[in-house]
Amino acid sequence: MLKRLRSLLRAPEEKASRVSNLIALGQLGKARWTPRDYTLLTREGYVKNAIVHRAVKLVAESAASLPWLAHVDAVENAEHPLLTLLAAPNARQNGAGLMEIAYTHLLLAGNAYLEAVAVGDTVRELYALRPDRVRVVPGSDGWPEAYEYAVSGRTIRMSQADGPVAPILQLTLTNPLDDHYGLSPLEAAAYALDTHNASAKWNKALLDNAARPSGALIYSRSDGTTLSEAQFTRLKEELETSYQGSTNAGRPMLLEGGLDFKSMSLTPKDMDFLEARNAAAREIALAFGVPPMLLGIPGDNTYSNYQEANRSFWRQTVLPLAARTGAAISQWLEPVYGAVALTIDADRVDALSVDRAAAWQRLSDASFLTINEKREALGYTPIEGGDRLA
């Protein structure tokens, strides 16, 4: 009897990770800001660097342009309400515009946040939140229990238990050193970004200084006298006003009274300047998964032609990113829309037409497959009378 009473008083079992309590103890339920300067990286990279700007736009625009497909029980539903929501997520944006912003945030910060606005049991609108304004509030089990959005001194706390679905979906890029925040490709390419920006500033300074290496004016007199303060000031002002700047490039210098010009700087060839700049650009492109050939960066012979590079870009970068995002959105909104698989219609990507034609030809030549087996291999639904050999 005593054993029976103990079993009745025992707490019900719950499924959970064995290490979740250790993670929670490390957080103590306090909000944590993103552990990087998103604003600085975005300003130095996306705003001031053409390679980063184009790489991010190329990935974000390409992924956002992909059309969605909704499958329920492996059957495509072109009229599914989730597709309607994604096509017009809010009154100010269409689906491609919303996803382009989300992908841009993901590439620059390593994190992207989508907010669902629900009325009753229906999700009416979706919005993308700036990642530098959002912070994670871990719960007792180590998983996020809420998100705080701070702007202009005001903070809004959004609990994940509110509403028919969790109000916030956090998309992250893998970060093995952080439990809650993703790792941005821009942070991984930070050294290459600094090198590329420094070379651009060096180029600008070279143009501002008559587009020639700097040197030194040497004053030498046999009697050992030096320039007075007034003479030094006048000489400095004449150099700045008459000989510096692109408008004064090539202007002859008139020297007097023992002055001599000695060149001191190394030439760009000596510094291997151009190759260092291109190497930094290739590293940036590599971090974002964009073949350097697509960005016009010289010196890259990995791909035999532009078409092959473009096909690799879609296969290895764009499609995995979009497919991963679609799976996350499906799981997030499942309490409202049910078990729906949100996938990408890759057949409408022009860059993959060669691969698609090759796949069709291989299946067409497979005489041992039925029509429906061939359709299933290509992602199409079966048809009546298709369970026979072609």
C-alpha positions in Angstrom: 0.0 0.0 0.0 2.8 2.4 0.9 4.5 1.8 -2.5 1.1 2.5 -4.3 0.7 5.9 -2.4 4.3 6.9 -3.4 3.6 6.1 -7.0 0.4 8.2 -6.9 2.2 11.2 -5.3 5.1 11.0 -7.8 5.1 14.0 -10.3 4.0 13.2 -13.8 6.9 12.7 -16.3 7.6 15.3 -19.0 9.8 15.0 -22.0 12.7 17.4 -22.0 16.4 17.6 -22.8 18.6 16.4 -19.9 20.9 19.5 -20.3 18.2 22.1 -20.6 18.4 23.0 -16.9 22.1 23.7 -17.2 21.4 26.0 -20.2 18.7 27.8 -18.2 21.0 28.3 -15.2 23.5 30.0 -17.5 20.9 32.5 -18.6 19.0 33.1 -15.3 15.9 34.1 -17.3 17.4 37.5 -18.2 17.2 39.1 -21.7 20.4 39.0 -23.7 21.2 41.4 -26.4 22.7 40.2 -29.7 26.5 39.7 -28.9 27.7 41.8 -31.9 27.4 45.3 -33.3 24.9 44.8 -36.0 24.8 48.5 -36.8 28.5 48.8 -37.3 28.8 45.7 -39.4 25.9 46.8 -41.6 27.3 50.3 -42.0 30.8 49.2 -42.9 29.6 46.2 -45.0 26.2 46.6 -46.6 26.2 50.4 -46.8 29.9 51.2 -47.7 31.1 48.0 -49.4 30.0 47.2 -52.9 30.9 43.5 -52.8 28.9 42.9 -49.6 26.0 45.0 -50.8 25.7 43.1 -54.1 26.3 39.7 -52.5 23.5 40.2 -50.0 21.1 41.6 -52.5 21.8 38.8 -54.9 21.1 36.1 -52.3 18.1 37.9 -50.8 16.4 38.9 -54.0 17.0 35.4 -55.6 15.6 33.6 -52.5 12.6 35.9 -52.2 11.7 35.5 -55.9 11.1 31.7 -55.5 7.4 30.7 -55.6 6.0 28.6 -52.7 4.1 25.4 -53.0 1.8 24.0 -50.3 1.3 20.2 -49.9 -1.2 18.6 -47.5 -0.8 14.8 -47.1 1.6 14.9 -50.1 -1.1 16.5 -52.3 -0.5 20.0 -53.7 -3.0 22.6 -52.7 -2.7 25.7 -54.9 -5.5 27.5 -52.9 -4.2 26.9 -49.5 -4.7 29.9 -47.1 -1.1 29.9 -46.1 -0.1 30.7 -49.6 -2.6 33.6 -49.6 -1.0 35.0 -46.4 2.5 34.7 -47.8 1.5 36.4 -51.1 0.1 39.4 -49.2 1.6 39.4 -45.6 0.5 42.9 -44.7 -1.0 46.1 -46.2 2.4 47.6 -47.1 4.4 44.7 -48.5 4.0 41.8 -50.9 5.4 38.4 -50.2 8.7 38.9 -52.1 9.3 42.3 -50.3 8.8 40.8 -46.8 11.0 37.8 -47.5 13.7 39.9 -49.1 13.9 42.0 -45.9 14.0 38.8 -43.8 16.8 37.2 -45.8 18.8 40.5 -45.7 18.5 40.6 -41.9 19.5 36.9 -41.8 22.6 37.4 -43.9 23.7 40.6 -42.1 22.9 39.7 -38.5 22.7 35.9 -38.5 19.2 36.3 -37.2 15.8 37.2 -38.7 12.5 37.7 -36.8 9.0 37.3 -38.3 6.0 38.6 -36.2 2.6 37.0 -36.7 -0.5 39.3 -36.0 -3.4 37.1 -35.1 -7.1 38.0 -34.8 -8.9 35.3 -32.9 -7.7 32.0 -34.3 -6.5 33.4 -37.6 -3.2 34.9 -38.6 -3.9 38.0 -40.5 -0.5 39.7 -41.1 3.3 39.0 -41.0 6.0 41.5 -40.4 9.8 41.4 -40.3 11.5 43.0 -37.2 14.9 44.6 -37.2 17.3 42.1 -35.4 19.2 44.8 -33.5 15.9 45.8 -31.7 15.0 42.2 -30.6 16.5 40.3 -27.7 15.8 36.7 -26.5 14.4 36.0 -23.1 15.2 32.4 -22.2 12.8 30.4 -20.1 13.5 27.9 -17.3 14.1 25.1 -19.8 16.7 27.1 -21.8 14.4 27.8 -24.8 13.1 31.3 -25.6 9.9 32.0 -23.6 9.6 35.6 -24.9 11.1 38.2 -27.1 11.6 41.9 -26.2 11.4 44.6 -28.9 13.0 47.9 -27.9 12.9 51.2 -29.9 13.0 54.8 -28.8 13.3 54.0 -25.2 10.1 51.8 -25.2 10.2 48.0 -24.8 7.4 45.5 -25.7 7.5 42.0 -24.4 6.0 39.3 -26.6 5.4 36.0 -24.8 5.7 32.9 -27.0 2.6 31.5 -25.1 0.3 34.3 -26.3 -2.2 33.7 -29.1 -3.0 30.7 -31.3 0.6 30.6 -32.5 3.9 31.9 -31.1 4.0 35.6 -32.1 7.7 35.5 -33.1 9.6 33.2 -35.4 13.4 33.4 -35.1 15.4 32.3 -38.1 19.1 31.8 -37.4 22.2 30.7 -39.2 24.2 28.1 -37.3 26.4 29.4 -34.5 28.2 26.7 -32.6 29.2 29.1 -29.8 25.8 30.6 -29.0 22.6 28.9 -27.7 20.2 31.6 -29.0 21.8 33.8 -31.7 23.0 32.9 -35.2 26.4 33.7 -36.8 26.4 36.2 -39.6 28.5 35.5 -42.8 29.5 39.2 -42.5 31.1 38.6 -39.1 33.0 35.6 -40.5 34.3 37.8 -43.3 35.1 40.8 -41.0 38.9 40.7 -41.7 38.4 40.5 -45.5 35.8 43.3 -45.2 38.3 45.6 -43.3 41.0 44.8 -45.9 38.7 45.6 -48.8 37.5 48.9 -47.2 41.1 49.9 -46.3 42.2 49.4 -49.9 39.3 51.6 -51.1 40.3 54.3 -48.7 43.9 54.0 -49.8 42.8 54.4 -53.4 40.8 57.6 -52.5 43.7 59.0 -50.6 46.1 58.4 -53.5 43.8 60.3 -55.8 43.4 63.2 -53.3 47.2 63.4 -53.2 47.8 64.0 -56.9 47.5 60.3 -57.7 51.2 59.7 -57.1 53.2 58.3 -54.2 53.9 60.7 -51.3 57.3 61.9 -50.6 59.3 64.3 -48.4 60.6 67.9 -49.0 64.1 68.1 -47.7 65.6 71.5 -46.8 69.4 71.5 -46.8 71.7 74.5 -46.5 75.5 74.5 -46.3 75.4 76.8 -43.3 73.2 74.4 -41.4 70.2 76.8 -41.0 66.6 75.5 -40.8 63.2 76.9 -41.9 61.7 79.4 -39.6 58.2 78.8 -38.3 56.7 81.3 -40.8 58.5 79.7 -43.7 57.4 76.2 -42.7 53.7 77.3 -42.4 53.8 79.1 -45.8 55.3 76.1 -47.5 52.7 73.7 -46.0 49.8 75.9 -47.1 51.2 76.2 -50.6 51.5 72.4 -50.9 47.9 71.8 -49.7 46.4 74.5 -51.9 48.5 74.2 -55.1 49.7 70.6 -55.4 47.3 68.3 -53.6 44.0 66.9 -55.0 43.0 65.4 -58.3 42.6 68.9 -60.0 46.3 69.5 -59.4 47.5 66.1 -60.7 50.7 66.4 -62.7 51.3 70.1 -61.9 55.0 70.9 -61.7 56.5 71.8 -58.4 58.7 74.9 -58.0 61.3 74.5 -55.4 63.6 77.2 -54.0 66.3 77.9 -51.5 67.8 74.4 -51.0 64.5 72.4 -51.1 64.6 68.9 -52.7 61.8 66.3 -53.1 62.4 62.6 -52.3 59.9 59.9 -53.0 59.3 57.6 -50.0 56.3 55.4 -50.7 56.1 52.0 -52.2 54.3 51.6 -55.5 51.0 49.6 -55.7 52.9 46.9 -57.5 55.4 46.6 -54.7 52.6 46.3 -52.2 50.7 43.8 -54.4 47.8 46.1 -53.8 45.3 44.9 -56.5 45.8 41.2 -55.7 45.2 41.8 -52.0 42.0 43.7 -52.8 40.7 41.0 -55.1 41.6 38.3 -52.6 39.6 40.1 -49.9 36.7 40.4 -52.3 36.8 36.7 -53.1 36.8 35.9 -49.3 33.7 38.0 -48.8 31.9 36.3 -51.7 32.9 32.9 -50.3 31.4 33.7 -46.9 28.0 34.6 -48.6 28.1 31.6 -50.9 28.2 33.6 -54.1 30.6 32.5 -56.8 33.1 35.5 -57.4 32.4 35.3 -61.1 28.8 36.5 -60.5 30.2 39.6 -58.8 32.7 40.5 -61.5 35.7 39.7 -59.3 38.8 38.8 -61.5 41.2 35.9 -60.9 38.6 33.2 -60.1 38.7 30.1 -62.5 36.7 27.7 -60.4 33.9 27.6 -62.9 34.3 27.1 -66.6 31.6 29.6 -67.5 29.0 32.0 -66.1 26.1 29.6 -66.5 27.8 26.9 -64.5 28.6 29.4 -61.7 25.0 30.7 -61.7 23.7 27.1 -61.5 25.9 26.3 -58.5 24.8 29.5 -56.8 21.2 28.5 -57.0 21.8 24.9 -56.0 24.2 25.4 -53.1 23.1 28.8 -51.7 19.6 30.0 -52.7 17.6 26.8 -52.7 18.8 25.4 -49.3 18.2 28.8 -47.7 14.7 29.1 -49.0 13.8 25.5 -48.3 15.0 25.8 -44.7 12.9 29.0 -44.3 9.8 27.3 -45.7 10.1 24.4 -43.3 10.5 26.8 -40.3 7.4 28.8 -41.4 5.3 25.6 -41.8 6.2 24.4 -38.4 5.6 27.8 -36.8 2.1 28.3 -38.2 1.0 24.6 -37.9 -1.3 25.3 -35.0 -3.4 27.5 -37.3 -3.0 26.0 -40.7 -2.5 22.3 -39.8 0.2 20.0 -41.1 1.2 21.7 -44.4 4.5 21.3 -46.1 5.8 24.6 -47.6 8.2 23.9 -50.3 9.9 25.7 -53.3 8.8 25.4 -56.9 12.3 24.9 -58.4 10.8 24.1 -61.8 10.2 27.8 -62.3 13.9 28.8 -61.9 15.3 29.6 -65.3 18.9 29.1 -64.1 18.1 25.4 -63.4 16.5 24.7 -66.8 19.6 22.7 -67.9 19.5 20.4 -64.9 15.7 20.0 -65.1 15.9 19.0 -68.8 18.6 16.5 -68.0 16.5 15.0 -65.2 13.5 14.7 -67.5 15.5 13.0 -70.1 16.9 10.4 -67.6 13.5 9.6 -66.3 12.0 9.5 -69.8 14.6 6.9 -70.8 13.9 4.7 -67.7 11.6 2.2 -69.3 11.4 0.1 -66.0 9.4 3.0 -64.2 5.7 3.6 -64.4 4.3 7.0 -65.3 3.3 7.8 -61.7 6.7 6.7 -60.5 8.4 9.1 -62.9 6.0 11.9 -61.8 6.7 11.1 -58.1 10.5 11.3 -58.8 9.9 14.8 -60.2 7.7 15.9 -57.4 4.4 15.7 -59.2 1.1 14.1 -58.0 0.0 10.8 -59.5 -2.6 10.7 -62.3 -5.3 8.2 -63.1 -4.1 5.4 -65.2 -0.5 6.2 -64.5 0.4 2.9 -62.8 1.6 1.4 -66.0 4.8 1.4 -67.9 5.1 4.2 -70.4 
